[in-house]
Amino acid sequence: NIQVTTRTVGGEKRVVKLDGNPPSTLNRGKMCARGQAGMRQTYDPDRFKQPLIRVEGSKRGEWKFRAVSWDEAWDYIRRRTESAAIKPWEWTMIGGWTSCVFYMNWSVPFAMANEIPNIVASPMQHCVTTGHLGTDAVTGNFNIHDEILPDYDNAKYILLLGNNASIGAVSTCRVVRFAEARRRGAKVVALDPRLSETAAKADEWIAIRPGTDLDFCLAILKEMLDKKFYDAEFLRLHSNMPFLVREEEGGQWRLLRDAEGRPQALRDGSDIPHALPAFANSNLRTAAGEAFYPVLFAPADMTHEGKRVITVMQAQMEAIAECTPEWAEATTGIPAATLRRIANEFGNTRPAVIDPGWHGARYGNIQMARRVQAMIQALNGGIDKEGGWLM
């Protein structure tokens, strides 16, 4: 996504300017000052261009090194390692984002090939992975930043939660899309304990108590389910909400499956379960290939082998029955009336985006918070749709 301008002077070609690439669908010709300064990575006079070994007899801090070939550098490491009897498990590899998805394709194989068990880097569980796992539980993605694109351009309502997007992980490709959303009149609501840079640009700033984002999400989820602020067609056809579950001992729910392990659902006007394909993008046909249109609610008295049977939708509603806006008000500090209004606005504005978030593993509940965020996005029908989350 970078446009590079070069100039040749005296037979030497040099990069003189970096810009965004105009045909790019992401940055659209824009680039920030930090990106434009990237040419210094090439022309910095202190850039290391080959291995250096300390001049024998010099001391630390004197900065006396001699340039060597890679062969000499590797031989130096080998000799020092052998003379000190250093074992592979005594090595530590140090790097900023060594375990991040952008770098792990080379850093992890390098560590494994050299039998290095220790990588000191940005710990993935405290960076993004914990939150990713929550979103992944709903969407089936892995690395959310790479695989889910919030379509700000076409969204009419943007809800930012646990994400100061103006500072944390700011990028030009996000900014240009966000600016387009504002130009088109999208309403932006930012939840943040402080009046952050993002909150200052929002139409509405809601000061939530730190660490209570999950409570907020649960109250929004309950309100949307109770008031039917959801895309019923999307849930019927593209989610597991119609699948039947059976209540087991201890109040646990398990999918009601046929003999081949396939999930089952009910069609309109019938109480006979029908098996659906085990893996499919749509619930429009049964496993036998028959046209099918599932229901979201099972009959009140339905049982199987003497145990109560309901849909995933009903089980979800029961699981969060106590998570009322009043319940969330006590922990989040957000008035129940405000919670109800946001649920109404988000649930009845199409398309809408609740941002999948960035970082966030500062609280033990982040995995579930991101999971419930994804469920809220799904209730709105905004999965793989313009103005929602694009996979």
Phi, psi and chi 1 to 4 in degrees:
 res  aa     phi    psi   chi1   chi2   chi3   chi4
   1 ASN       -   18.3  -63.3  -44.7      -      -
   2 ILE  -112.5  136.6  -65.0  176.1      -      -
   3 GLN  -104.3  122.0  178.8  174.3  -86.1      -
   4 VAL  -107.6  125.8 -179.1      -      -      -
   5 THR  -104.4  128.1  -58.6      -      -      -
   6 THR  -118.6  161.9   64.4      -      -      -
   7 ARG  -141.9  136.2 -175.7  170.1  -63.5  164.0
   8 THR  -104.3  120.4  -59.4      -      -      -
   9 VAL  -128.5  123.7  178.2      -      -      -
  10 GLY    60.8   32.1      -      -      -      -
  11 GLY    83.2   -2.8      -      -      -      -
  12 GLU  -106.6  123.2 -179.2 -175.0    3.2      -
  13 LYS   -92.1  130.2  178.3 -173.9  -76.0 -172.3
  14 ARG  -133.4  149.9  -71.0  175.6   64.2   92.7
  15 VAL   -74.5  129.6  175.9      -      -      -
  16 VAL  -116.8  -14.9  -64.5      -      -      -
  17 LYS  -159.9  139.7 -172.5   71.5  164.7   66.5
  18 LEU  -115.7  136.7  -61.8  179.2      -      -
  19 ASP  -140.3  169.0  -70.0  -67.9      -      -
  20 GLY   -70.3  153.2      -      -      -      -
  21 ASN   -87.3  116.7 -168.6    4.9      -      -
  22 PRO   -53.5  -38.0  -27.9   35.9      -      -
  23 PRO   -75.8   -6.3  -17.9   32.4      -      -
  24 SER   -63.3  134.5  167.3      -      -      -
  25 THR   -77.6   -9.8   57.1      -      -      -
  26 LEU  -102.1  -63.8  -68.7  174.0      -      -
  27 ASN   -89.5  -15.6   62.1   35.5      -      -
  28 ARG    52.9   43.1  -59.3  163.2 -165.9  176.1
  29 GLY    86.5   -1.2      -      -      -      -
  30 LYS   -98.2  149.9  -54.9  -66.8 -166.2  -60.6
  31 MET  -152.7  142.0  180.0  176.8  -82.9      -
  32 CYS   -82.3  171.2   66.0      -      -      -
  33 ALA   -63.0  -36.2      -      -      -      -
  34 ARG   -63.5  -40.8 -179.6 -179.3  178.5 -175.7
  35 GLY   -67.0  -39.9      -      -      -      -
  36 GLN   -65.3  -26.6  -67.7  179.4   22.1      -
  37 ALA   -79.6   -0.8      -      -      -      -
  38 GLY   -61.1  -23.1      -      -      -      -
  39 MET   -63.3  -20.4   56.8 -172.7  -67.9      -
  40 ARG   -68.2  -20.6  -59.7  -55.4  -58.7  166.9
  41 GLN   -61.8  -30.2  -69.8 -176.1  -38.0      -
  42 THR   -86.6  -40.2  -61.6      -      -      -
  43 TYR  -106.6    7.8  -60.6  124.2      -      -
  44 ASP   -61.1  124.4 -170.8  -36.0      -      -
  45 PRO   -63.4  -20.5   21.6  -33.0      -      -
  46 ASP   -96.8    8.7  -67.2  -34.7      -      -
  47 ARG   -66.3  134.3  172.3 -169.4  170.5 -163.4
  48 PHE   -77.1  123.5  -68.0  154.5      -      -
  49 LYS  -112.0  -11.0  -63.1 -177.9  179.8 -179.9
  50 GLN  -158.0  165.8   62.1 -171.7  106.3      -
  51 PRO   -62.2  147.2  -19.8   30.6      -      -
  52 LEU  -125.1  140.3  -56.3  175.9      -      -
  53 ILE  -123.2  138.0  -66.9  178.9      -      -
  54 ARG   -60.9  136.3 -169.8 -173.6  -50.8  -81.0
  55 VAL   -64.4  129.8  173.8      -      -      -
  56 GLU   -59.1  131.4 -166.4  168.8  -16.9      -
  57 GLY    95.0  -15.6      -      -      -      -
  58 SER   -80.7  162.6   65.7      -      -      -
  59 LYS  -110.9  160.5  -60.5  178.4 -179.1  178.5
  60 ARG   -58.1  137.6  -71.5 -178.8 -178.5  -86.3
  61 GLY    93.8  -17.9      -      -      -      -
  62 GLU   -78.7  -17.7  -68.7 -177.5  -12.2      -
  63 TRP    60.2   43.1 -153.2 -114.3      -      -
  64 LYS  -106.1  107.5  -67.2 -178.6  179.1  179.9
  65 PHE  -131.7  156.5  -66.1   90.5      -      -
  66 ARG  -120.9  141.8   60.5 -175.4  178.3   88.4
  67 ALA   -75.7  137.3      -      -      -      -
  68 VAL  -134.3  167.3  -59.7      -      -      -
  69 SER   -79.2  165.1   67.3      -      -      -
  70 TRP   -63.7  -36.0  -80.7  106.6      -      -
  71 ASP   -61.4  -43.5  -74.2  -19.8      -      -
  72 GLU   -67.8  -37.3 -176.3  177.8  -10.2      -
  73 ALA   -63.4  -46.4      -      -      -      -
  74 TRP   -64.2  -39.9  -75.3  117.7      -      -
  75 ASP   -65.5  -37.5 -173.4   63.1      -      -
  76 TYR   -61.3  -46.9  175.2   85.1      -      -
  77 ILE   -62.3  -41.8  -66.2  170.8      -      -
  78 ARG   -62.1  -47.3  178.5 -170.8   59.8   77.2
  79 ARG   -64.1  -42.8  -72.8 -172.2  -73.4  104.1
  80 ARG   -65.5  -38.1  -67.7  -65.9  -63.2  -91.1
  81 THR   -65.9  -45.3  -59.8      -      -      -
  82 GLU   -68.9  -40.1  -69.2  176.0   -6.9      -
  83 SER   -66.3  -30.3   64.5      -      -      -
  84 ALA   -94.2    1.5      -      -      -      -
  85 ALA    53.7   40.8      -      -      -      -
  86 ILE   -77.9  127.9  -62.0  173.5      -      -
  87 LYS   -90.5  157.5  -56.4  -59.1 -179.0 -176.6
  88 PRO   -54.6  -37.4  -27.6   35.9      -      -
  89 TRP   -75.6   -3.5   56.5   84.8      -      -
  90 GLU   -94.3   -3.7  -64.8  177.0  -51.6      -
  91 TRP   -80.6  150.7  -84.5   98.4      -      -
  92 THR  -132.2  132.1  -65.0      -      -      -
  93 MET  -100.7  126.2 -167.9  165.5  126.0      -
  94 ILE  -113.6  130.3  -60.6  175.8      -      -
  95 GLY  -165.8  152.6      -      -      -      -
  96 GLY   -60.0  -67.6      -      -      -      -
  97 TRP  -113.7   39.4  -73.8   -4.7      -      -
  98 THR   -53.1  -37.1  -49.8      -      -      -
  99 SER   -93.5    3.4   56.5      -      -      -
 100 CYS   -71.5  155.3 -176.3      -      -      -
 101 VAL   -60.0  -25.2   70.7      -      -      -
 102 PHE   -72.4  -27.2  -60.9  108.0      -      -
 103 TYR  -114.0  -18.5  -55.6   96.9      -      -
 104 MET   -65.1  -19.9   64.4 -166.3  -51.7      -
 105 ASN   -63.3  -25.3  -68.0  -32.8      -      -
 106 TRP  -112.7  -34.1   55.6  -97.2      -      -
 107 SER   -72.0  -42.4   61.9      -      -      -
 108 VAL   -67.9  -47.0  174.1      -      -      -
 109 PRO   -58.0  -37.2  -27.0   35.9      -      -
 110 PHE   -61.7  -46.3  176.2   85.4      -      -
 111 ALA   -64.6  -40.8      -      -      -      -
 112 MET   -68.9  -40.8  -66.4  179.1   68.1      -
 113 ALA   -63.4  -30.8      -      -      -      -
 114 ASN   -98.3    8.7  -70.6  -78.8      -      -
 115 GLU    58.2   34.6  -58.7 -179.1   22.5      -
 116 ILE   -89.2  114.4  -60.4  172.7      -      -
 117 PRO   -87.1  -12.5   33.0  -34.0      -      -
 118 ASN  -114.4  118.9  -53.3  -55.3      -      -
 119 ILE  -117.0  115.6  -63.3  179.3      -      -
 120 VAL   -96.0  111.6  178.1      -      -      -
 121 ALA  -158.8 -170.3      -      -      -      -
 122 SER   -66.3  110.8  170.1      -      -      -
 123 PRO   -63.7  125.3  -15.5   29.5      -      -
 124 MET   -59.9  -36.9  -70.0  -57.8  -70.1      -
 125 GLN   -66.8  -22.8   65.5  -89.4   27.8      -
 126 HIS  -102.4    3.0  -67.4  -53.5      -      -
 127 CYS  -103.1  -76.5  179.0      -      -      -
 128 VAL  -135.9  -21.3  -67.0      -      -      -
 129 THR   -60.6  -40.7  -59.0      -      -      -
 130 THR   -57.8  -46.3  -49.7      -      -      -
 131 GLY   -67.3  -38.4      -      -      -      -
 132 HIS   -57.2  -42.0  -77.1  -15.6      -      -
 133 LEU   -62.2  -34.3  -68.3  174.4      -      -
 134 GLY   -66.9  -46.6      -      -      -      -
 135 THR   -64.6  -40.9  -50.3      -      -      -
 136 ASP   -60.9  -32.6  173.1   59.0      -      -
 137 ALA   -60.9  -22.6      -      -      -      -
 138 VAL  -101.3  -42.8  177.9      -      -      -
 139 THR   -96.0  -22.9   63.0      -      -      -
 140 GLY    84.1    9.2      -      -      -      -
 141 ASN   -82.7 -179.7  -61.4   88.0      -      -
 142 PHE  -119.5  -69.9  167.5   65.2      -      -
 143 ASN   -97.5  100.0 -171.6   50.1      -      -
 144 ILE   -59.8  -39.3  -54.9  -53.1      -      -
 145 HIS   -62.7  -35.4  -52.5  -35.0      -      -
 146 ASP   -81.7  -30.7  -63.4  -14.7      -      -
 147 GLU  -107.2  -16.4  -61.2  173.3    4.8      -
 148 ILE  -119.7  121.6  -67.0 -179.1      -      -
 149 LEU  -110.2  108.8 -175.8   76.5      -      -
 150 PRO   -66.6  119.3   10.8  -10.2      -      -
 151 ASP   -83.4   74.8 -174.9   12.8      -      -
 152 TYR   -58.4  -37.9  -62.7  138.4      -      -
 153 ASP   -47.1  -45.6  -72.6  -84.7      -      -
 154 ASN  -106.7    1.8  -60.9  -63.2      -      -
 155 ALA   -75.9  144.1      -      -      -      -
 156 LYS   -99.4  -14.4  -63.9 -179.9 -179.9  177.9
 157 TYR  -146.6  127.0 -164.4   96.6      -      -
 158 ILE  -124.5  121.5  -60.8  173.6      -      -
 159 LEU  -112.2  115.2 -177.5   57.8      -      -
 160 LEU  -102.7  124.8  -65.5  161.3      -      -
 161 LEU  -137.3  126.0 -175.0   73.4      -      -
 162 GLY    60.6   38.0      -      -      -      -
 163 ASN  -161.3  102.4 -178.3   19.1      -      -
 164 ASN   -86.0   81.7 -180.0   14.5      -      -
 165 ALA   -64.4  -20.4      -      -      -      -
 166 SER   -73.4  -22.3  -63.7      -      -      -
 167 ILE  -120.6  -53.3  -63.1  -61.3      -      -
 168 GLY   -73.5  115.1      -      -      -      -
 169 ALA    60.7   34.7      -      -      -      -
 170 VAL   -64.9  139.6   64.8      -      -      -
 171 SER  -148.4  150.6   67.3      -      -      -
 172 THR   -59.5  -38.9  -55.5      -      -      -
 173 CYS   -66.2  -25.2   66.9      -      -      -
 174 ARG   -78.9  -41.6  -70.6  162.6   64.3   90.1
 175 VAL   -63.9  -43.9  171.1      -      -      -
 176 VAL   -66.5  -34.3  -65.5      -      -      -
 177 ARG   -73.7  -37.9  -69.0 -176.9  -72.6  114.4
 178 PHE   -64.7  -41.2 -174.7   81.9      -      -
 179 ALA   -63.3  -37.0      -      -      -      -
 180 GLU   -65.6  -38.4 -179.6   63.0   17.0      -
 181 ALA   -62.3  -43.8      -      -      -      -
 182 ARG   -64.5  -39.4  -65.8  -52.0  -52.5  -92.4
 183 ARG   -61.8  -34.9 -172.0 -175.4   71.3   80.2
 184 ARG   -84.1   -3.2  -65.0 -171.5 -179.5 -169.8
 185 GLY    96.4   17.6      -      -      -      -
 186 ALA   -64.5  141.8      -      -      -      -
 187 LYS   -86.9  134.0  179.0  173.2 -178.7  178.0
 188 VAL  -118.1  124.8  178.6      -      -      -
 189 VAL  -119.0  124.2  178.1      -      -      -
 190 ALA  -117.6  125.3      -      -      -      -
 191 LEU   -97.9  122.5  -85.8   76.2      -      -
 192 ASP  -160.5  137.1 -159.2  -53.4      -      -
 193 PRO   -59.6  -28.1  -24.9   34.8      -      -
 194 ARG  -122.0  165.8   67.6 -174.7 -176.9   91.0
 195 LEU   -77.8   79.4 -177.3   57.0      -      -
 196 SER   -72.8  175.3   64.5      -      -      -
 197 GLU   -60.0  -39.1  -66.2   79.5    2.3      -
 198 THR   -69.0  -46.1  -60.6      -      -      -
 199 ALA   -60.0  -33.9      -      -      -      -
 200 ALA   -67.1  -24.2      -      -      -      -
 201 LYS   -94.1   -6.0  -63.1  -66.8 -175.8 -177.7
 202 ALA   -82.3  160.3      -      -      -      -
 203 ASP   -71.1  -30.3  -65.4  -71.6      -      -
 204 GLU  -143.4  128.4 -177.2  175.3    1.8      -
 205 TRP  -107.1  127.6  165.8   46.3      -      -
 206 ILE  -116.8  115.3  -62.3  176.7      -      -
 207 ALA   -81.6   98.0      -      -      -      -
 208 ILE   -93.8  148.1 -172.8  171.8      -      -
 209 ARG   -69.6  139.3  -75.1 -177.9 -178.2  140.9
 210 PRO   -55.9  137.6  -24.2   33.9      -      -
 211 GLY    81.4    5.9      -      -      -      -
 212 THR  -110.8   18.8   64.2      -      -      -
 213 ASP   -59.7  -36.8  -65.3   -3.7      -      -
 214 LEU   -62.1  -42.3  175.1   58.5      -      -
 215 ASP   -61.6  -41.4  -67.6   -1.9      -      -
 216 PHE   -58.0  -49.1  170.5   87.8      -      -
 217 CYS   -62.6  -41.4  -71.0      -      -      -
 218 LEU   -63.9  -39.4  -73.4  170.3      -      -
 219 ALA   -66.7  -39.9      -      -      -      -
 220 ILE   -64.5  -43.7  -63.9  -63.1      -      -
 221 LEU   -59.7  -46.6 -173.4   69.2      -      -
 222 LYS   -63.3  -44.5  173.9  177.5  170.5   55.1
 223 GLU   -62.7  -41.7 -170.9   72.0    5.5      -
 224 MET   -65.2  -37.9  -70.6  177.6   66.6      -
 225 LEU   -70.7  -46.6  -73.8  168.7      -      -
 226 ASP   -64.5  -40.5  -72.6   -8.8      -      -
 227 LYS   -92.5    4.6  -59.9  -66.8  177.1   58.0
 228 LYS    60.6   36.6  -66.8 -176.5  169.1   54.7
 229 PHE   -85.6   60.0  -62.6  155.3      -      -
 230 TYR  -145.7  164.4   51.2   74.4      -      -
 231 ASP   -88.8   90.7 -174.3  -21.8      -      -
 232 ALA   -60.7  -35.9      -      -      -      -
 233 GLU   -63.9  -44.1 -172.6   77.3   -1.8      -
 234 PHE   -62.4  -43.8 -180.0   85.8      -      -
 235 LEU   -65.5  -38.8  -61.7 -179.1      -      -
 236 ARG   -63.0  -44.3  -76.5  177.4 -175.8 -116.0
 237 LEU   -96.0  -25.7  -59.1 -177.1      -      -
 238 HIS  -129.9   24.8  -58.6  -66.0      -      -
 239 SER  -143.7  175.9   79.9      -      -      -
 240 ASN   -93.7    9.7   66.8  -11.4      -      -
 241 MET   -56.7  -34.7  -73.6  -64.3 -148.0      -
 242 PRO   -79.9  -10.9   -8.0   24.1      -      -
 243 PHE   -63.5  144.2  -66.7    3.3      -      -
 244 LEU   -85.6  140.5  -63.8  172.2      -      -
 245 VAL  -127.7  149.0  -70.2      -      -      -
 246 ARG  -113.7  137.1 -171.9  174.6   76.8  171.1
 247 GLU   -78.7  122.5 -170.6  173.0   21.6      -
 248 GLU  -103.4 -175.3  -56.6  -69.4  -11.9      -
 249 GLU   -59.5  143.6  -58.9  -61.1  -32.1      -
 250 GLY    76.4   12.7      -      -      -      -
 251 GLY    78.1   12.2      -      -      -      -
 252 GLN   -78.3  145.8  -64.3  -65.6  -48.3      -
 253 TRP  -108.7  136.4  -65.7  102.0      -      -
 254 ARG  -129.6  143.6  -66.6 -167.5 -179.2  -82.6
 255 LEU   -58.4  137.3  -78.5  177.2      -      -
 256 LEU   -82.4  111.0 -172.4   66.4      -      -
 257 ARG  -113.6  157.6  -57.0  176.6 -176.8  -88.7
 258 ASP   -84.3 -174.0   69.2   -4.8      -      -
 259 ALA   -61.7  -23.7      -      -      -      -
 260 GLU   -97.4    9.9  -63.4 -176.3   31.3      -
 261 GLY    81.8   14.0      -      -      -      -
 262 ARG   -89.3  144.7  -63.8  173.3  -61.5 -162.1
 263 PRO   -66.6  157.5   26.2  -34.6      -      -
 264 GLN  -126.6  152.9  -59.4 -173.4   78.5      -
 265 ALA  -148.2  169.0      -      -      -      -
 266 LEU  -107.2  148.5  -59.3  175.2      -      -
 267 ARG   -97.3  164.8   70.0  164.5   77.4 -118.3
 268 ASP   -57.2  133.4  -85.5  -34.9      -      -
 269 GLY    75.5   16.4      -      -      -      -
 270 SER  -142.7  149.7  172.2      -      -      -
 271 ASP  -114.3   20.3   58.5   -0.9      -      -
 272 ILE   -98.4  118.8  -59.5  174.7      -      -
 273 PRO   -65.6  141.7  -21.2   34.2      -      -
 274 HIS  -120.9  136.3  -71.7   73.6      -      -
 275 ALA   -76.6  136.7      -      -      -      -
 276 LEU  -108.4  160.6  -62.0  175.5      -      -
 277 PRO   -56.3  143.1  -23.6   33.8      -      -
 278 ALA   -62.4  -36.6      -      -      -      -
 279 PHE  -135.2  121.0  -60.4   97.4      -      -
 280 ALA  -159.1  160.0      -      -      -      -
 281 ASN   -92.8   -2.5  -71.3  -36.1      -      -
 282 SER  -150.8  146.9  170.2      -      -      -
 283 ASN   -99.5   20.5  -61.3  -34.0      -      -
 284 LEU   -74.2  -15.4  -94.3  175.6      -      -
 285 ARG  -134.9  148.5  -66.9 -165.2  175.1  -82.7
 286 THR   -76.3  174.9   65.8      -      -      -
 287 ALA   -63.0  -24.1      -      -      -      -
 288 ALA   -85.6   -2.1      -      -      -      -
 289 GLY    90.2    7.4      -      -      -      -
 290 GLU   -81.5  147.4  -60.0  172.8  -12.7      -
 291 ALA   -59.9  140.2      -      -      -      -
 292 PHE  -148.9  142.7 -169.1   69.8      -      -
 293 TYR  -137.4   98.7 -167.8   65.2      -      -
 294 PRO   -74.9  161.2   29.5  -35.0      -      -
 295 VAL  -104.4  156.7  -63.2      -      -      -
 296 LEU   -93.6  -12.9  -66.8  171.5      -      -
 297 PHE  -130.7  129.2  -64.4   88.8      -      -
 298 ALA   -88.3  157.6      -      -      -      -
 299 PRO   -56.0  148.0  -24.4   33.7      -      -
 300 ALA   -62.2  -29.1      -      -      -      -
 301 ASP  -106.3   20.0   55.7   -7.9      -      -
 302 MET   -73.2  134.7 -173.1  173.3  179.2      -
 303 THR  -136.3  165.0   60.9      -      -      -
 304 HIS  -146.1  117.6  179.9  -96.0      -      -
 305 GLU    53.5   41.2  -63.8  178.7   -9.5      -
 306 GLY    78.0    6.9      -      -      -      -
 307 LYS  -116.4  144.8  -64.0 -179.0  178.5  178.8
 308 ARG   -64.3  139.4 -172.5  162.3   71.4  107.0
 309 VAL  -125.1  129.9  171.9      -      -      -
 310 ILE  -139.0 -179.0   57.8  178.1      -      -
 311 THR   -90.2  164.8   63.3      -      -      -
 312 VAL   -57.7  -38.2  169.5      -      -      -
 313 MET   -57.2  -48.9  176.4   90.1  149.8      -
 314 GLN   -67.2  -38.4  -68.5  167.4  -62.1      -
 315 ALA   -63.8  -38.4      -      -      -      -
 316 GLN   -63.9  -42.8  177.6   63.7   70.0      -
 317 MET   -64.1  -38.5  -64.6  176.1   73.0      -
 318 GLU   -67.0  -38.1  -72.7 -170.9    9.3      -
 319 ALA   -64.7  -28.9      -      -      -      -
 320 ILE  -115.8   25.5   59.1  172.5      -      -
 321 ALA   -57.8  -31.9      -      -      -      -
 322 GLU   -86.3   -6.5   64.9 -178.6   19.5      -
 323 CYS   -86.0   60.6  -58.6      -      -      -
 324 THR   -77.6  163.2   63.4      -      -      -
 325 PRO   -56.7  -35.0  -30.4   38.3      -      -
 326 GLU   -66.1  -39.5  -74.2   74.4   18.8      -
 327 TRP   -61.4  -43.5  166.5   83.5      -      -
 328 ALA   -71.9  -30.6      -      -      -      -
 329 GLU   -59.4  -37.2  177.6  178.5   -3.0      -
 330 ALA   -64.7  -29.5      -      -      -      -
 331 THR  -100.4  -40.3   55.2      -      -      -
 332 THR   -82.0  -25.2   64.5      -      -      -
 333 GLY    80.9    5.4      -      -      -      -
 334 ILE   -94.6  127.2  -57.3  171.9      -      -
 335 PRO   -55.8  142.3  -24.2   34.2      -      -
 336 ALA   -56.9  -36.4      -      -      -      -
 337 ALA   -63.5  -37.3      -      -      -      -
 338 THR   -67.2  -41.4  -58.1      -      -      -
 339 LEU   -60.1  -44.0  -72.5  160.3      -      -
 340 ARG   -64.2  -40.2  -72.6 -165.8  169.8   88.1
 341 ARG   -65.1  -43.7  174.1  175.4   57.8   79.1
 342 ILE   -64.1  -42.1  -67.2  175.3      -      -
 343 ALA   -59.6  -40.0      -      -      -      -
 344 ASN   -65.8  -47.2 -170.5  -23.7      -      -
 345 GLU   -63.9  -48.4  -69.1  174.4   -7.2      -
 346 PHE   -67.8  -42.5 -172.9   87.7      -      -
 347 GLY   -70.0  -22.5      -      -      -      -
 348 ASN  -113.4   10.3  -69.5  -64.1      -      -
 349 THR  -109.4  121.3  -56.8      -      -      -
 350 ARG  -126.1  130.1  -50.5  -83.3  164.3   76.0
 351 PRO   -85.0  155.7   30.2  -33.0      -      -
 352 ALA  -137.4  154.7      -      -      -      -
 353 VAL  -130.0  127.4  165.0      -      -      -
 354 ILE  -102.0  115.0 -179.6  168.7      -      -
 355 ASP   -59.3  133.5 -168.9  -85.6      -      -
 356 PRO   -65.2  -13.4   11.8  -18.8      -      -
 357 GLY    89.1  168.8      -      -      -      -
 358 TRP  -144.4  139.5 -159.7  -75.7      -      -
 359 HIS    54.5 -135.5  -62.4  -63.9      -      -
 360 GLY    99.8   -9.0      -      -      -      -
 361 ALA   -78.3   45.8      -      -      -      -
 362 ARG   -96.8   -6.9  -79.6   52.1  167.8  171.4
 363 TYR  -132.0  147.2  -58.3   98.3      -      -
 364 GLY   -66.7  -16.5      -      -      -      -
 365 ASN   -99.3   12.3   62.2   12.0      -      -
 366 ILE   -64.4  -35.9 -175.1   62.1      -      -
 367 GLN   -61.6  -45.1 -177.1  171.4  -27.4      -
 368 MET   -72.6  -32.9 -171.6   58.9   72.0      -
 369 ALA   -61.7  -45.9      -      -      -      -
 370 ARG   -66.4  -34.2  -64.4  -57.4 -170.7 -151.5
 371 ARG   -64.2  -45.7 -178.5 -177.6  179.9 -171.5
 372 VAL   -68.5  -34.1  178.3      -      -      -
 373 GLN   -56.1  -46.3  -82.2 -176.7 -107.5      -
 374 ALA   -64.0  -34.8      -      -      -      -
 375 MET   -66.8  -38.2  -65.1  167.3   71.4      -
 376 ILE   -64.0  -42.7  -68.5  171.4      -      -
 377 GLN   -61.0  -39.4 -175.1   69.5   29.5      -
 378 ALA   -68.5  -38.4      -      -      -      -
 379 LEU   -58.0  -35.9  -76.8 -169.8      -      -
 380 ASN   -76.3   -5.7 -165.6  -87.3      -      -
 381 GLY    76.9   13.3      -      -      -      -
 382 GLY   -94.5   44.2      -      -      -      -
 383 ILE  -109.7  123.4  -58.4  -69.8      -      -
 384 ASP    57.1   40.7 -126.2   -0.8      -      -
 385 LYS  -131.8  148.7  -76.4 -173.8  178.8  178.4
 386 GLU   -56.4  132.0 -168.6  174.3  -87.7      -
 387 GLY    85.4    1.0      -      -      -      -
 388 GLY  -120.9 -136.7      -      -      -      -
 389 TRP   -95.1  121.5  -71.6    3.4      -      -
 390 LEU   -99.6  126.9  -60.2  178.3      -      -
 391 MET   -85.0      -  -56.1  -61.2  163.6      -
